[in-house]
C-alpha cells in the first residue's frame, strides 16, 4: 500500500474511532507511518484527507449494499441478506457515526457524501421493495420509501442500542424485529 492509501485508510479508522476533531494530522501520520511531507504532497490538508476517507467509507457502504441487494433470491431474501450482513455493531456505522460529529455536519463539503450515502441506500432499498410490490411478493399497501427509511433507521438505531447496552444482541433484536414486520407484509408470509 502506498503512502496515499495508508493515509486514507488511517484517516478512515481514526474518524470511526475519534471523530473529525480527534483525528489530528499528527495522529494520521503516526497511524499511517507517512510523514508530514507525504501527507501534504497528496492532500491539501486535513479536510481534504478526511473528505477522501469519507468518500471511501461511502463507496464501501454502497458497494456492499449493492452486492447484497443485487444478488440472487426474492426481495425478502435480498433485504434480509443486507440487514443481517455481519457488521461491527458495537463500533457503529463508519458513515452513520459521522452524523453525530458536529464538525462534519457543519462543513457542507464533508457532510455532502454522508447525506448522499444515506440517500443512495434509502433509494436502492425503496427500488427493491417496490420490485416486491410489483411482482406480488409484498402487499401493494407497502410504501417503498417509508419502508426503506425505516430499515435504515433500524440499522442506525440498532448501532446506538448496541453501544448503549454494550451488547450486539440489541442490534440483532432490532434487525430481527424489522424483518419480522417486513415478512408480515409478504404475500406468502414466509421468513427468508
Secondary structure, DSSP 4 states (H G I P E B T S, - for coil): --HHHHHHHHHHHHHHHHTTTT--HHHHHHHHT--HHHHHHH-SSHHHHHHHHHHHHHHHHHHHHHHHHHSSS-HHHHHHHHHHS---TTT--TTGGGGG-HHHHH-HHHHHHHHHHHHHHHHHHHHHHHHHHHTTSB-TT--HHHHHHHHHHHHHHHHHHHHHHT-HHHHHHHHHHHHHHHHTTBSS----
